[in-house]
Amino acid sequence: MTQKKSRDSLLDWTPVSCERIAADLEATTLDIFFLSVLGCTVRIQCEEAEAQSLLAANYVLARQHSETVDLEYVVGRQRGASAFFLKRRETLLTATDASAFLFLFEEDLTLELQRVRCDLYFLHAAALEVAGKAYLLVAPAGSGKSTTTWALLHQGFGYLSDELGPVDLQTLEVHPYPHAVCLKDDPPAAYPLPARVLRTARTLHIAPGQLPSRVSTGPFPLAGIFFVQYRPDAPRPLVHPLSKAEAGARLFANALNPLAHRGEGLDDAIKIATASACFKLTTADLPTTCLLVQRTIEGLFGR
C-alpha cells in the first residue's frame, strides 16, 4: 500500500479479546492460501469471499507450501456486519471497508516481518531493478513514489516494491516485496492502467501480474538511492547529488525498524548511504522525470 495515512484517518479498528473472537467470526472456512515474502511463509485462512479476492488481487498467493509457517492470519467479515476482520494470534482487528482492510493487512504484515526478519533494514521506499542492480525511491507518503514507480515501470524498470525497501546489511542487497502497486489517483494518460485494476474507495491496486514490466525476483545489490520530492509547480524535474551524511540522515528518517540496528539505526543508515550513489530528485512532469532518472543511472556506469 502506498498511502501512509494515520490510523485514525483510514481505519476503524478495534482490538478484541479472545473470548469474543469465536462469536464474531464467520464459521465456515472458505480457503487457505500461502504467501512467501522475505523468506517467510505466511498462512492465510480466508473465511469470506471478498476478503479472499482482495488479498488475491494484491499478493501472489499459493495453495501449497513446503516451508515452515512463520505467520498465520485469519481474514473475513464479522458475523452480521459489513466490517472486515483480521486475526493474528490472540488479537482481532476490524476495518470498515476494502481500502482500510488492505491497509490494515499490509501494515500488520510489515510490522510482523520486521520482527521475524530483524536482520533487514526496512525503509519506506519503492524499489526498482535495472541491469541487475537495485534502486530505491525514498520518501514519506504523498511524495510521488508510487506514481513515479508506475511511470518507470513503463520504461523497462523491473519491479521489486512500491512501498517497502528491505536492505540486507551484510550484502547491501535489496529484497523484493512483491505486491500490487497502489495509487491514490489515476496516472497521466502516458502511463495507462491495465484493463484489470482493483479500485477501492480511496486507492487503485495493480496486481504484479498486470504490471507493464517484469517482476524482478532478486535480491539485487543496491546501486543508487533517490530521495523523492514532488513539486507540481516546478518548471522541470531536477536531480542533485547528496553528501553521504545528508543521505544517511534522510535514510534514518525513513527507516521503519531503526531500533533493531546499530546506533539505534543511524549507524546502518550511514553504512547504506556510504555504499550507494545518493540523489535528491525533485519530480514534476513524469516523462521528463523518467528520462532524468534513466540518464542519471546511465551516468553511474558510464553508459
C-alpha positions, 0 to 999 in steps of 0.5 A: 500500500502506498498511502501512509495515512494515520490510523485514525484517518483510514481505519476503524479498528478495534482490538478484541479479546479472545473470548469474543473472537469465536462469536464474531467470526464467520464459521465456515472456512472458505480457503487457505492460501500461502504467501512467501515474502522475505523468506517467510511463509505466511498462512492465510485462512480466508473465511469470506469471499471478498476478503479472499479476492482482495488479498488475491488481487494484491499478493501472489498467493499459493495453495501449497507450501513446503516451508515452515509457517512463520505467520498465520492470519485469519481474514473475513467479515464479522458475523452480521456486519459489513466490517472486515476482520483480521486475526493474528494470534490472540488479537482481532482487528476490524476495518470498515471497508476494502481500502482500510482492510488492505491497509490494515493487512499490509501494515500488520504484515510489515510490522510482523516481518520486521520482527521475524526478519530483524536482520533487514533494514526496512525503509519506506521506499519503492524499489526498482531493478535495472541491469541487475542492480537495485534502486530505491525511491525514498520518501514519506507518503504523498511524495510521488513514489508510487506514481513515479514507480508506475511511470518507470515501470513503463520504461523497462524498470523491473519491479521489486516494491512500491512501498517497502525497501528491505536492505540486507546489511551484510550484502547491501542487497535489496529484497523484493516485496512483491505486491500490487502497486497502489495509487491514490489517483489515476496516472497521466494518460502516458502511463495507462492502467491495465484493463484489470485494476482493483479500485477501492474507495480511496486507492487503485491496486495493480496486481504484479501480474498486470504490471507493464514490466517484469517482476524482478525476483532478486535480491539485487545489490543496491546501486543508487538511492533517490530521495523523492520530492514532488513539486507540481509547480516546478518548471522541470524535474531536477536531480542533485547529488547528496553528501553521504551524511545528508543521505544517511540522515534522510535514510534514518528518517525513513527507516521503519525498524531503526531500533533493531540496528546499530546506533539505534539505526543511524549507524546502518543508515550511514553504512547504506548511504556510504555504499550507494550513489545518493540523489535528491530528485525533485519530480514534476512532469513524469516523462521528463522525470523518467528520462532524468532518472534513466540518464542519471543511472546511465551516468553511474556506469558510464553508459 
